[in-house]
Amino acid sequence: MENQSLVTEFVLLGFTMDPRINIALFVLFLLIYGITIGGNGLIICMVIGNHQLHKPMYFFLCMLSFLDLGYSSTALPKLLTDLLSTERLISLSACVIQMYVILLVEGSECLLLAVMAYDRYVAICHPLHYPVLMRWGNCCKLVFLVFFITFMLTIFPSIFTPVTFCFNRINHFMCEMLAVLKLSCVNISDNELVIFSVSFLSLLLPLTLILLSYAFIIRSVLKLRSAGRSKAFSTCTSHLGVVALYFGTVMLMYFGPSSMYSTDQEKYSAIFYVIISPMLNPLIYSLNNREVKETFKKVLTKLSS
C-alpha cells in the first residue's frame, strides 16, 4: 500500500482482442447504434411535430426516447472506438462521468416506466379524471420528480462514498459501477450493501408500482366489451414488453450473486439494457401503436412526395 500510485486512467478490456471478431462486432454495434439514433430520433420528431400526439402518453414516450439516446450515446461511441483500437484507455474523469450518466439514465428510466404505467392506469380505470390528473403541469412535475428522485437515490450517495483504486483494468466495455468497484483497494462489501439497498428502491419499487397498475388495469379491462377490451390492451402491450425486457436484464445484474461480478456475465447482461433495449423500444412502440404508425406513414408520404 505504501507503493500505491494514484490511478489516473483505466483500461477497458472489452470483449476480445481478436481483430476479426472486433471488426464484426464494430459493424454489428454500428448498425445497432444507427437504428437506435434513427428510431428514437424519429419518435421525438414525430411527437414534437404532430399535434395529434401532444398527449401525456406520447410526452412520456418522447422522454423515454431521450433517455434511450442518452444510454446509447454514453456507451456506444466509446465502445466503437475501442473495437478498432488496441489501447482502450479512458481517463478517470471520463470514466466517472460515464458511470454517473449511466446511473442517472438507468434510474430515471425505471421511474419513468412506472409513471407511464400510472398514466395508462388513470386513462383506463379513471377516464373521466384523466384530463385533470394528467394535465401538462402535472406531467412536467412527474418528469422533474423522476430525475430528482433518481439523483437523490443513485448519484447523491455515491458522491459521499469515495473509493481508492489499486488496479486500472476494467473487465467491461464501459465504466459500469459494479465493474469499477472491483478495482478498489479495500473490501467492497459495504458498497455492495449500499448498491443492493439503492437497487431495491430504484428497481423493485417502480416494478411493484407497475405490476399494481396493471393489476387494476386488467380488472377494469375485463369488465369492458370485446371491442373496447382489445383497444385498451393494445395501448398496454408495448409498455409491458419494454418493462419485461428492461427490468429483467437490469435485475439479473444488480440482484445476482456477488460472485457474478467476477465473471463476464455482467458485461453481457449490460448489452441488453444499454445497447439492445434502446434500439428495440421505438420499434416495439411503433409496431403496436396505431397513432404512431399513422404518423409514421404520413411522414413517409411527405418525404416520398
ROTORBA-914825 format. One line per field, with one value per residue (C-alpha): residue number from 1; residue in one letter; x, y, z. Coordinates in steps of 0.05 Angstrom, whole numbers. Example, Ala and Ser with C-alpha at 12.3 -4.5 7.8 and 13.67 -1.06 7.14 Angstrom:
resi	(1, 2)
resn	(A, S)
east	(246, 273)
north	(-90, -21)
up	(156, 143)
% end
This chain:
resi	(1, 2, 3, 4, 5, 6, 7, 8, 9, 10, 11, 12, 13, 14, 15, 16, 17, 18, 19, 20, 21, 22, 23, 24, 25, 26, 27, 28, 29, 30, 31, 32, 33, 34, 35, 36, 37, 38, 39, 40, 41, 42, 43, 44, 45, 46, 47, 48, 49, 50, 51, 52, 53, 54, 55, 56, 57, 58, 59, 60, 61, 62, 63, 64, 65, 66, 67, 68, 69, 70, 71, 72, 73, 74, 75, 76, 77, 78, 79, 80, 81, 82, 83, 84, 85, 86, 87, 88, 89, 90, 91, 92, 93, 94, 95, 96, 97, 98, 99, 100, 101, 102, 103, 104, 105, 106, 107, 108, 109, 110, 111, 112, 113, 114, 115, 116, 117, 118, 119, 120, 121, 122, 123, 124, 125, 126, 127, 128, 129, 130, 131, 132, 133, 134, 135, 136, 137, 138, 139, 140, 141, 142, 143, 144, 145, 146, 147, 148, 149, 150, 151, 152, 153, 154, 155, 156, 157, 158, 159, 160, 161, 162, 163, 164, 165, 166, 167, 168, 169, 170, 171, 172, 173, 174, 175, 176, 177, 178, 179, 180, 181, 182, 183, 184, 185, 186, 187, 188, 189, 190, 191, 192, 193, 194, 195, 196, 197, 198, 199, 200, 201, 202, 203, 204, 205, 206, 207, 208, 209, 210, 211, 212, 213, 214, 215, 216, 217, 218, 219, 220, 221, 222, 223, 224, 225, 226, 227, 228, 229, 230, 231, 232, 233, 234, 235, 236, 237, 238, 239, 240, 241, 242, 243, 244, 245, 246, 247, 248, 249, 250, 251, 252, 253, 254, 255, 256, 257, 258, 259, 260, 261, 262, 263, 264, 265, 266, 267, 268, 269, 270, 271, 272, 273, 274, 275, 276, 277, 278, 279, 280, 281, 282, 283, 284, 285, 286, 287, 288, 289, 290, 291, 292, 293, 294, 295, 296, 297, 298, 299, 300, 301, 302, 303, 304, 305)
resn	(M, E, N, Q, S, L, V, T, E, F, V, L, L, G, F, T, M, D, P, R, I, N, I, A, L, F, V, L, F, L, L, I, Y, G, I, T, I, G, G, N, G, L, I, I, C, M, V, I, G, N, H, Q, L, H, K, P, M, Y, F, F, L, C, M, L, S, F, L, D, L, G, Y, S, S, T, A, L, P, K, L, L, T, D, L, L, S, T, E, R, L, I, S, L, S, A, C, V, I, Q, M, Y, V, I, L, L, V, E, G, S, E, C, L, L, L, A, V, M, A, Y, D, R, Y, V, A, I, C, H, P, L, H, Y, P, V, L, M, R, W, G, N, C, C, K, L, V, F, L, V, F, F, I, T, F, M, L, T, I, F, P, S, I, F, T, P, V, T, F, C, F, N, R, I, N, H, F, M, C, E, M, L, A, V, L, K, L, S, C, V, N, I, S, D, N, E, L, V, I, F, S, V, S, F, L, S, L, L, L, P, L, T, L, I, L, L, S, Y, A, F, I, I, R, S, V, L, K, L, R, S, A, G, R, S, K, A, F, S, T, C, T, S, H, L, G, V, V, A, L, Y, F, G, T, V, M, L, M, Y, F, G, P, S, S, M, Y, S, T, D, Q, E, K, Y, S, A, I, F, Y, V, I, I, S, P, M, L, N, P, L, I, Y, S, L, N, N, R, E, V, K, E, T, F, K, K, V, L, T, K, L, S, S)
east	(0, 58, 80, 9, 6, -55, -96, -108, -135, -168, -163, -229, -217, -280, -298, -236, -171, -183, -184, -231, -283, -274, -288, -351, -373, -358, -403, -458, -457, -451, -514, -549, -527, -553, -621, -624, -609, -656, -714, -712, -698, -758, -803, -780, -791, -860, -884, -859, -881, -950, -1005, -1045, -990, -988, -1016, -986, -974, -932, -898, -872, -854, -813, -777, -763, -731, -687, -664, -650, -609, -570, -558, -531, -492, -457, -431, -432, -386, -330, -343, -339, -274, -244, -263, -216, -161, -111, -102, -175, -157, -206, -187, -211, -255, -286, -298, -333, -376, -396, -413, -456, -493, -509, -533, -577, -607, -616, -654, -694, -717, -742, -783, -807, -834, -872, -900, -922, -958, -993, -1014, -1046, -1079, -1112, -1132, -1166, -1190, -1209, -1221, -1265, -1210, -1154, -1155, -1148, -1098, -1053, -1055, -990, -968, -973, -937, -878, -877, -875, -816, -779, -792, -765, -698, -696, -711, -660, -606, -620, -622, -564, -517, -520, -500, -441, -412, -401, -371, -304, -264, -188, -167, -107, -119, -138, -162, -238, -268, -323, -336, -356, -347, -403, -408, -400, -341, -306, -316, -277, -214, -219, -162, -208, -265, -327, -379, -406, -411, -448, -497, -509, -518, -568, -608, -609, -626, -684, -714, -698, -716, -764, -807, -822, -833, -882, -920, -922, -949, -1002, -1023, -1032, -1069, -1121, -1120, -1133, -1190, -1222, -1210, -1243, -1307, -1308, -1337, -1292, -1281, -1262, -1222, -1176, -1166, -1147, -1099, -1066, -1043, -1011, -976, -920, -905, -906, -857, -808, -816, -802, -740, -710, -725, -708, -636, -622, -647, -607, -544, -558, -593, -549, -498, -435, -392, -425, -386, -321, -348, -363, -438, -443, -420, -461, -523, -506, -510, -585, -605, -552, -549, -607, -664, -655, -657, -720, -761, -781, -794, -839, -880, -884, -908, -962, -989, -1039, -1028, -952, -959, -1006, -960, -901, -939, -955, -881, -860, -914, -889, -817, -832, -874)
north	(0, 47, 38, 50, 102, 144, 114, 168, 125, 57, 3, -24, -98, -102, -170, -196, -176, -217, -164, -205, -212, -138, -117, -160, -130, -60, -70, -100, -46, 9, -17, -21, 50, 76, 42, 69, 141, 137, 103, 146, 209, 195, 183, 250, 288, 256, 272, 344, 358, 325, 360, 295, 265, 321, 277, 255, 184, 208, 261, 206, 164, 223, 228, 153, 163, 219, 171, 116, 164, 183, 109, 92, 156, 148, 78, 61, 114, 95, 21, 31, 68, 14, -42, -11, 6, -35, 14, 23, 76, 122, 176, 175, 237, 210, 143, 176, 219, 158, 119, 175, 187, 113, 111, 173, 147, 77, 100, 152, 100, 54, 110, 136, 67, 68, 137, 111, 53, 103, 143, 81, 64, 133, 132, 64, 60, 133, 163, 220, 244, 236, 308, 335, 285, 283, 356, 384, 417, 350, 313, 362, 355, 279, 282, 330, 283, 225, 260, 288, 222, 186, 237, 230, 154, 137, 197, 232, 171, 153, 224, 215, 144, 156, 95, 88, 45, -1, -30, 0, -58, -59, -124, -88, -48, 14, 43, 5, 16, -57, -69, -5, -22, -87, -44, -17, -27, -45, -93, -70, -109, -44, -14, -76, -68, 4, -17, -71, -22, 31, -21, -46, 24, 44, -23, -63, -4, 21, -51, -62, 1, -22, -90, -59, -11, -67, -110, -54, -44, -118, -118, -58, -82, -150, -112, -80, -108, -145, -85, -37, -92, -102, -27, -19, -78, -52, 11, -31, -88, -44, -17, -86, -111, -55, -66, -140, -130, -74, -96, -168, -155, -100, -140, -201, -160, -119, -174, -232, -265, -227, -279, -258, -193, -230, -264, -240, -248, -177, -143, -189, -172, -98, -107, -119, -58, -9, -28, -74, -44, 28, 1, -42, 8, 53, -9, -40, 23, 38, -32, -35, 36, 57, 133, 126, 82, 131, 189, 149, 135, 209, 227, 175, 201, 273, 251, 209, 265)
up	(0, 12, -61, -87, -143, -159, -216, -269, -326, -337, -389, -415, -432, -475, -505, -541, -573, -636, -693, -736, -681, -664, -735, -737, -670, -696, -756, -713, -659, -711, -744, -676, -658, -725, -715, -643, -664, -723, -686, -623, -662, -707, -646, -616, -681, -692, -622, -625, -697, -695, -654, -651, -609, -559, -505, -438, -462, -521, -479, -433, -494, -520, -454, -457, -525, -497, -442, -492, -535, -472, -456, -525, -536, -469, -481, -555, -585, -537, -550, -625, -618, -573, -621, -672, -621, -581, -523, -499, -448, -412, -363, -291, -301, -365, -331, -272, -318, -359, -296, -267, -332, -338, -266, -276, -341, -312, -250, -289, -340, -284, -253, -320, -338, -272, -290, -358, -324, -278, -340, -370, -304, -299, -373, -369, -297, -286, -356, -330, -283, -335, -362, -291, -262, -324, -346, -373, -308, -271, -327, -323, -247, -253, -301, -254, -196, -237, -246, -176, -141, -186, -168, -94, -96, -143, -153, -86, -43, -88, -83, -8, -13, -48, -69, -76, -135, -136, -205, -272, -316, -321, -345, -383, -446, -405, -336, -302, -227, -204, -251, -228, -154, -164, -173, -103, -54, 4, 17, -22, 19, 49, -21, -45, 12, -9, -81, -61, -19, -73, -126, -83, -82, -154, -186, -144, -121, -192, -215, -158, -177, -250, -231, -185, -240, -290, -239, -234, -309, -324, -274, -307, -378, -365, -349, -419, -483, -531, -577, -521, -488, -548, -556, -483, -484, -547, -510, -455, -491, -518, -449, -417, -469, -455, -379, -385, -428, -387, -316, -329, -351, -300, -241, -264, -256, -193, -154, -176, -130, -113, -149, -214, -212, -227, -289, -359, -348, -322, -385, -429, -388, -398, -473, -468, -426, -452, -526, -547, -505, -531, -602, -591, -551, -610, -653, -601, -591, -666, -685, -631, -632, -685, -678, -683, -744, -778, -763, -789, -854, -862, -853, -905, -953, -946, -955, -1017, -1049)
% end
